[in-house]
Amino acid sequence: MGTVLGAMRNVRWHELQHAYGSASQVPGVLSRIAWGDAPSSGEALNDLERWIGTPPVFDSTAATVPFLWELAATDTVRDRAGVLDLLATILAAGNPEHPAWTRAAHEAVAEGRGTAVRLAAAVSHARGARASGSPDTPESGGLSPAQALRTAATRLLAAIDGHTCPACAAPPPDPA
């Protein structure tokens, strides 16, 4: 797998759950997001959102978030803005029956804030340096991938900075 997503093998995915059962398939889905063609990558991102990102969050959500940040920071990933949008969805989701899962997932998203700052700044800087007709120029009147990434990064930063929820406001349980 190379260096991108290399640490996935250190997670005990088979012990974690997502919305439809065992999270043992999550590494394959993350790999499809990283290296798949556009249809495969998009389908994988949609699958992952259904599995870990829609209310409620699961124990596998917090384990997956660091890899989503890694994908968002990897230039070769096709839909980096979609990955950031999934992180925003996770930050907005919760699980009232398992507040510790919610807190862990939200903290994992917040821990990647520096990556979002770098993405917004790097994309913004690169945009100013490119001439018309460059990869930053929209092809069909919509946002270019670079513009979409900057917009998603800015939106996620605002969500992180303004985040409040009952699970995150509660102090962590006393381990004693």
Disulfide bonds with the S-S distance in Angstrom:
none
